Structures are given as structure tokens and as C-alpha cells.
């Protein structure tokens, strides 16, 4: 099972990221890479993650151009609405990498 989409929504001053799971199809292929980037950034919350480390994690054992990371990072930022309404989640340190800067709270939630 793969994540079908990432949906973010404001809840006053908090944001919730919800994942919905479904079988692999053409829609899932476009979200897998941005989701992997998000997970890598959240695991290192508040720390700089180099572009090389992100590319190695998201595209293991595959040579990709840095532009691939840029395209998928842009899709992730769009999904999170990063920069809209004064909300900032991901900061780019030019030439070095990215950092997830929004506050993060972990919670267990069952439906």
C-alpha cells in the first residue's frame, strides 16, 4: 500500500497532515517522492538536511539531477501551502539543503 495523497489544512494555528492509503496507481506515483522528502525532513526536524542526503534517500542507488529534487520539493511546498498566509514549513539554505522549521507534535490517532 502506498500513500494516495497528502492533505494539509489549517486548524486555527495548527496544521494537520493527513495521509490516505490506497493501492498503487498513476495518482500515487506523483506523491511518493514528495512524501518521502517530507518524512526525511520531519525525522530531522529543525536540522539542515543536505540535498545529497535527500537525493540518496528518495532515489537510492539511482543517479538524478538536483533539478529532480527541486521539482518534488516544489510539489511538497504546494501541498503544504508553504509560504501562504504567513505559514512557513520548509526553509532552503542555498547550496546546502533544506530544513523543516514549523513546530511538530506527534500524536497517535486511530479512526
N, C-alpha and C positions, 0 to 999 in steps of 0.2 A: 504494500500500500504506500502511496506517495501523497504528499500534501497537495490538495487541489488548488487552494488559494490562501493568501494571507489577507486578512481584512483588518484595518485599523479604524478605530472610532474614538472620538474624544468622549470622555465621561467627566465632565467638568474640567478638572486639571489633570486627570489621569488618562492614560491611553491603554487600551486593551488590544492585544494582538490575538486574534482567534485563528485557529487552524482547522480546516475541514479536510477529512481524509477520503480519498476515492481511489479507484483503480487507475493505473497509468493510462493516459490518453494524450491527445495532442495538446490539450489545455495545460496539463501538468508539466509538460516539458519546458514551458516558458517560465514557470515559477520555481522550479527546483534550484537553479543556480542562485537566484536572489535569496531564497530561503536558507541555503547553505551559507551564504555570506552573512546573513542576519544571525544565524546560530553561532558562527565563528566570532562575530563581534560581541554578541551577548556573553559568550563564555569568557571573554577578556574585557568585560565592561570597564570603561574608564581607562583602558590601556591602549596604546598605539599598536595596531596590528599592521605589519608591513604588507605592501602589495604582493611581495613574493610569497609570504606565508599564506595570504588569502588565496592566491592563484594555485599554490601547491595543495591546499585543502579542497578547493572547489573543483579543480581539474587535476586530480592526482595522475601522475605518470603521463601527462599529455602536455605538449608544448602549445601555449596560447599566447597571443599578444596581450599587452597591458590594456589595449582598447577593449578586449572582451570583458575584463573586469569593470571598466568604466561603463560599458553598456548595461551590465547587470546591476551595478551599483545605482545607476540612474533609475532603473525599474524598481529597485527596492525603495529608493527615496520617494518615488512617485506613490508607491503603495502605502508608505508610512505618512505621506503628505509632509515630508520633511521640509522645513522652511516656511510652511504656510501657517498663518495665524500666530507667528512668533514661536512656533514649536521647532526645536532643533534636536535631532536624534543622532545624526552621524556627521562627524567633522572630518574633513580631508586635510591632512598635513601634506602639502605639495611635495612630491618626490619621495615621500616616506611611507605613507599609508593612511589608514582610517581609524577612527575611534568612535565608539558608541558612547555618547555623553549624557543622554537622558537618564533619569533615575529609573532603576529596575527593581521590581519587587517580585519575589517568587511566591506562588500560591498553588496549592493543589485544588483542582476543580474537577468534579465529576458531574456529568449530565445524567 
